[in-house]
Amino acid sequence: MTTRKIDKQTLDEVMNNMITTVIDSKSQVFEIVEDTRTEYERLRIELEEVKVQVVEKIENSARLDLLVRAARQKLMEVDGDFKRYTEVQVKDAYEMAQNIQEQHILSLKEEKQLIQRRNELERRLQNLLDQVQRAELLVARISIILNYLNTDFQQVSQLLDDAKQKQAFGFQLIQAQEEERLKLSREIHDGPAQMLANILMRSDFLIKTYRQRPQEEAIKELSDMKEQVRSALGEVRRIIYDLRPMALDDLGLVPTLSKYLKSLEEYNHIEISFDYYGNNEKRLNTKLEVALFRLIQEAVQNACKHAKPSTIFVKLEFLRDKINVLVKDDGVGFTMEEGKSENSFGLIGMKERVELLNGDLKIESKLNVGTKIQITLEMEVETEFAVQM
């Protein structure tokens, strides 16, 4: 009995140290990503300013070049006619030509320096972008590793007492929260944050150059900025809805799915057909409703983002003791090898969620034909309610 306790304690310590190390590594990588993004935004704004300065300096050099040519012509005229021009006039012509020539040389030198700075900023921005992409991929891989560690730890903890089982569940809950926060951070950064940063840069550029631009161009620029603000607002509303659709608690699964799929259909301009069969007038277990909504949400969003379909079919079938889900599209499809690759995080997450619910997931896909996802879960009923559509 004592030996078994020691083994459990040792195993707990090893697993906890592994999970803590992975979580710390993930946090450090995420901090690096955020610092790199901040530096990227700073350099991007500086690059836009340098581009404006390059254009201004090129125009100034061209203007000075014309003045140099005129001064040389004047100098040749003065130098060849001593009877018409005095010695003082000749001297003034020489000094003026030399002064303009020096200004022209200085302008060309500054122009060259600005172009070099512009090229350097462009290279640094590309390098930073590559670093961010590699770091984000690393964060995603660490999340998968951590998820596997937590899953294995949960399986091992079945041999332990109730306290250890609660601890495993706590780790899993924390991981799920961290993954949702990372996903939300990426969506905000890649969507509204990028749009707002672009609007800020374009507004600064418009302020600097509005006197040099026709009124029509300024109005067009403001109209484009207004559309970007509208798009950013739409992205923020979509992210809020994705976090937790309130209708799921009030109306249940079917009405919420119907409303969500209609909004997704309008947003992506893709036809989405939704059908349901069987006794759906009984309220499902809350956890099951959330899980089903997330699974269908992930499947449909993956199809919209990657499959390029013209139509997506979603079907729910309520049976006596289980529920079947079908999500099918007529998009580009993929090979099963691609579906198993390390970059298929959406499919991996769906598979893990179904396994946690002791369900069954089948994925079939063919190139240029489409993809079919079938999910079967055991159904738990809570209360009855009237379906509202």
Secondary structure, DSSP 8 states (H G I E B T S, - for coil): -HHHHHHHHHHHHHHHHHHHHHHHHHHHHHHHHHHHHHHHHHHHHHHHHHHHHHHHHHHHHHHHHHHHHHHHHHHHHHHT-TTTS-HHHHHHHHHHHHHHHHHHHHHHHHHHHHHHHHHHHHHHHHHHHHHHHHHHHHHHHHHHHHHHHHHHHHHHGGGS-HHHHHHHHHHHHHHHHHHHHHHHHHHHIIIIIHHHHHHHHHHHHHHHHGGGS-HHHHHHHHHHHHHHHHHHHHHHHHHHHHH--THHHHT-HHHHHHHHHHHHHHHHT-EEEEEEEE---EEE-HHHHHHHHHHHHHHHHHIIIII--SEEEEEEEE-SSEEEEEEEE-S----HHHHTSTT-HHHHHHHHHHHHTT-EEEEEEETTTEEEEEEEEE--EEEE-----
